[in-house]
């Protein structure tokens, strides 16, 4: 497992100095709670304050610190903004920790949160801002040491080890003339975690051990005797990370037995679990030791415990990009567990963890939706939703992973009774294999892939059984890139490349000719593969079976057919919008749109200036089909800013971006993106894809048809006419298949039809 994982969570508490003499009684109480690690109590008390604007700067600082420790990043950012505003009012006499200038502490907390979320450039920038601020306004040694350490970690995690190592010199220099134990401790730990991030475990051990104020064995004795819990020994939330660092360094140095003994002692105490960062890392390390010793069952148990805490921490991150960034750094925990479960013959459990290993950002977002709209018994639904959210918040603050509901599940049971759809979203979890199989018809299969280093796992799920095939992944990304380039060039080697990929991906799990529908769940580079073009030696895959793409098998739960009591109007078609340049005009797309509307009663056609973002927002919710015949824009660097180009007006700029889609509420059976590269998205580290498809699914679409590369205008118009003609008698995936096969048999090369894929139900 990469060294950055272990250092991310070791951004320790600033040593607590004296509180200003004029600090309030409430601030003193909160300070004691923070020292004891009771962050959830600080949050509860702070959020219960009748007039939160009356909180002092020190109280806001402590609240921000509590949010940071409980990984509640959305509230943390808002809290830090508020802290900065409070600080700007010159409310300095109550600043926490005796600081005369709180701005560096604000910047440092932002930097530490960015590291947690895998946003290392942002972390480096915020840490450098903190250092620059202190250079102008005066040095705060404790914050300066941690700022240098945070900057070093950001450099190390993005691969610049030389820049990371350069921060060790100022860390060692700061506070050398001061004799407070706090400075020695903070300096030793900062050096230790930088060395840990660099994988230099002997240096890390020596650095942490250089703090003579700390003795690991004495700390463990105090921990188990209860002295720490009774307040007889200070800094539980500093000493515990330090004890873990020494254990981790021993493991890195190859002293496995000594590391195992110390990790066992740490994990055995219930208070260790309260520090979720330490708990998941210690559990993971203990699992690796068990796996190394051939104790697979024990290893699986430790890995599963680590994942519980990781998933609880992820649930507190409010945005999709952040969810993916946070979980992506921990993917090897899932990978280790999946491999271990397969060795144990627990294939069903392995599949379920493959499903959980996908960052599940879309599922999490669907579950967190607040804009449910008018529904029956809305007041009671709102009350139950609030009760459920409160229970989830309490569990999250405890950092204990998934906990049993305090009401015995009565809240969810009542929600299921009065509104099953909302209940399924609020009580979100990945589908178990049994639940998934119950959703598959006898002639349907789901094929989920998982790329783990050099190994490719394929899970073929039917309503009755599960098959797992392990194969060599090879250079999958390069092979997919080669096929796409050959298709774009209409080269002679398209067919051999398509056959080679078919043999690797589908040959070992041959679905069989009795399969009528196939759900494909890609992983990693497979998100960019035009599956329709794969060839078994006799036929293309699209000729054999209708298939749909799913970002995750759990998505099936949220793509139920439209309710029978609601029948929206026909299609809303936006075509050839006026984008201010003739070279961007799409005359064939306009012809395509007119043909679609002519065959679908109740439809609305908007072209040129009328095909605006404003018109879409006003009309979209009233239609069952949404069709865009326009240009699309994909940004790998900023995937949330990818979008469709529509006509601009005084109200909107005409770019319908992914992040804007998350604020919409649609009820669309089908969204067709007849545009360039609309199916693309950036595959993030947790394997979620951020793109237009994800945005429309979250907004309420059940199926999305989109393209993987820039498409030919005339050929696309022909394909779309055939596609919509088939929708009268077929589901979207089957209608698309029929249109593509017709194009294929009319002599068109894959470039003209294989770009389009159906995602959804």
Beta strands, then each sheet from edge to edge (+ up, - down):
strand 1: 444-452
strand 2: 455-461
strand 3: 466-472
strand 4: 517-521
strand 5: 546-549
strand 6: 569-577
strand 7: 604-608
strand 8: 623-629
strand 9: 632-633
strand 10: 643-645
strand 11: 655-657
strand 12: 670-673
strand 13: 681-683
strand 14: 689-691
strand 15: 703-707
strand 16: 756-760
sheet 1: 3+ 2- 1+ 4+ 5+
sheet 2: 7+ 6+ 8+ 12+ 15+ 16-
sheet 3: 9+ 10- 11+
sheet 4: 13+ 14-
end
